Amino acid sequence: MAFASTALADNDLDALVAAYPDFIAGYDAKDLILKNGQHIALSNGIANKTPEQRIEKADIRDMFAMPYTLGAHYKQPATPADDPGRARNQTLFDAMYGDCTKGQVKLKTIRWLPGLGGGTLRVATANGVADRLEAVSRDLEALPAKFHVYLKPSAGTFNCRVIAGTSRMSMHAYAAAIDINVKFTDYWRWGGAKKETDKVSYKNRIPMEIVEVFEKHGFIWGGKWYHYDTMHFEYRPEIIALAKNLK
């Protein structure tokens, strides 16, 4: 196991181990090693992947193929490859959060924006996601009132489903994502695009003040993807940690 090995030091993998200490023990030259003894290959051996393959057949390395930029000063995504953090290795996330089709996802009910009557949400306890989202809620409530309309009602957290148009599990299936008010949302498929390779015209109405609160607590924003989903935030502390190192 090589987390502390100078010879095998790897910023991406070190960030992954640090982000999920309850589940990941370390790595060696070929595999990510989980605390339950499971090994997950770092690469699935597919060379010269297209952006579509990187999403559909994501290995551990693919999750870090495109750097994520924090805050308001991000570059508008210009090509189908510009999807920082959108690639997820399903084997890893299944191992951490469980298979929702088998009732394995451990959930906690939290109050969302309680001072504003935001209702309740079911969120994963694994990796402290529920606690993080409660912290997000507190900080969002403290924003000026003009921002609150974007936040409630929430369009949901836990939903045992695949991503629309794919066979890939959604981060909502792990209860590690939240969608905010759909009324102010823009989504890449709604403009007529169907395939990952289709040309997409970027749109967004979500204020950066909201995005920055989520990022502060380890959530990335789907509005920074070419295949944008501006109501969507998902808990990806490894991506946020690497983004902080780029600043």
N, C-alpha and C positions, 0 to 999 in steps of 0.2 A: 504494500500500500504506500502511496507516494505523495500524500498531501504536503508533507514537510520536506520532501526531497528536493534539493537544489537542482539535481540533474533532470528531474521531471517537473519542475515548477511550471505552472501554467495559470495565467491570470484568470482565464475563463472558468477553468475547473475549480480553482481555489475559491472563486466567488460563489460557485455552485455549492461547494461543500460548506462554506460559511453561511450561506443563505438557508440551508436545510439541515442543521446539525442533528436533528432527531432521527433523520433517515439516511443520510449519506455519510459513510465512514471515510472515504477517500477515493483514490484512483491509482491505476498503474498505466503502463504505456498503451494499453488497448481498451481498458474497461473502466467504467465508473463502478465503484464498489459500495453497495448499500450495507447498512448495519445488520440487516437480516441475512447477509451472506450472498444476496443476489448480485450478479454481475450484469451490467448493461454495456454493450459495445459502444465505444465513443464514435465509431464510424460504421455505417452499414455497407461500406465498400462501393457505393455508387459514385463514380467519378464525374466531374463536370456537370453537376446537377443544374437543371433549369430552376428558376424561381418556383415554378409549380411543384417540381419534385422535392424541393427543399421544404415545402409546406406539407405536401401529402405523405412524404416518406422521411420525416424529420428524424435524424439521429441527434445525439448529444451535441456534436459540433455545430449542427445547423442552427441550433438555438441562439448561437452567438455570431452568426454570419454577418449581420448588419448591426452596427452600434446604434444604441438608443440615445437621443439627446434630451436632456432635462430642460424643463421650463419653456418659456415662450419663444426662445430664440432657436427653434428647430427649423430645419430646411424642409419646405413643403415636398413631400415624397413625389419623385418624378418618374420612376420606372417600377415595373412589377416586382423588382427585387427589393424595393425600399419598404420593407415590412419589419422593422426592428422589434424583436421579441414575439412575433406572431408564430414562428415555428416552435412546436413543442414536441418533445419525445413522449409519446403516450405511455410507454412502458414505465418511465420514471414517474409520471404523474399518477398513474394507476397505483404504483407501489406506495406513494406517499399519501394519497387521499382516499384510495379505495375505489372499487367498481360500483358505481351507483346502481347498476342493474341487479346487483346482488345485495343491495342494502348496506354496503360497507362504508359509506361516507358518514363520518361522525359530525353531527350538526349541533349548533347552538343557536338559539333564538335571541337576536339582539334588537334593541330599539333603534330605529333609524330616524335621526333628527327629531328626538322626542319633544323638544321644545316647540317644534313646528308641526307636530301631528303627523309625522312621516310614517307611522305604523311600525311593523316588525318585519324582520328578515331572518331567514335561516342561512347560516354561514358555517363553513368548515372550522372545526377546532384545530385540526392539524396545522402545524407551522404557525400557530397563533393568528390565523387569518381573522377570526371573529374579533379578537382583541384589537387588531390593527384597524379593522373597519369601524369599530366603535370609536377609535381615536380619530379617524377620518370624519366621522359624523360630528364629533365635538368641534373640530376645527371648521367644518363647513357651516355649522350653526353660527359660528362667530363672524362669518363673512357678512358684509352689508346685505340688507334685505333684498336688493335687486338681483342677487345671485340665487336666491332660494327657489325661484320658479323653475330653474333648471334641474333641481334635485329631487323634487317630489311631485307626483308619486314615483317611487322607484319602479322600473320595469322588471325588477327581479334579481335574485341571486341564484339559489339552488334550482336547477332544472335538469333532470336526467335525460339529456338529449345530445344528438350530434349537431355539428354546425350545419346550418342550412346549405343544401346543395353538395354536401360531402358525407363521407363516412367517418370523419374524425370527431372524437368526443370534444364537446365544448368545455371551456373552463367552468361554465355554469354546472356541468355535470359533477364537478369536484367541489361545488359551492365556494369557489375561490375567485369569483368574479361578480361584479355588480353592473347592471345597466341603470342609468339614471333616466330622467323623464324623456320618454320617447317623442314627446311633442316637439322637442328642439333638436332631434337627432337627424344625422345624415349617415347614409350607409351605401357602400359602393355598388351593391346590387340594385338599389332602388332607381338608379339612373339608366337601367337597361342592360348593364353588363352582366354576363352569365359565367364566363370562363375567367380563370386567373390571368390569362394573357390578353383579355379585352382591355381596350383603352378606357381609362377612368378619369372623369373630371372631379378634382378634389373639391369638397365642400365641408364647411364646419361652422357651427353657431355656438359652440360651447366656450365660455370664457376661460382664459388661461389661469385665472385665479383659482378656479375649481380644479383644473388639471394639476396645478402645483401642490395643492393640498393632498391629493391622492398620491402623487409621486413622493412627497415627503414621508409617507407611511408605507412605501414599498410597492405601490400599484403603478403599472404602466397603463398608458392610454391608447385605445384603438384609433384615435384621431391622428396618430403619428405614423399610420400605415398608409401605403398606396391604396391598399384594399381597406379603406377607412370604415370605422364603426365608432362614431363619435360619442355614443352613449356608454360605451364599454370600457370598463377598467378591470384589470385582473392583477392578482397578487403575484409579482415576479421580482422578488427582492434581489435575485442574482443579476438581473438586467439593470436595475436601479443602481446597485453597487458599482457595476462597471461604468455606468454613465457618470457617476460622481467622480470617478478617477479620470475621466476625459476632460472635466472642467478645468 
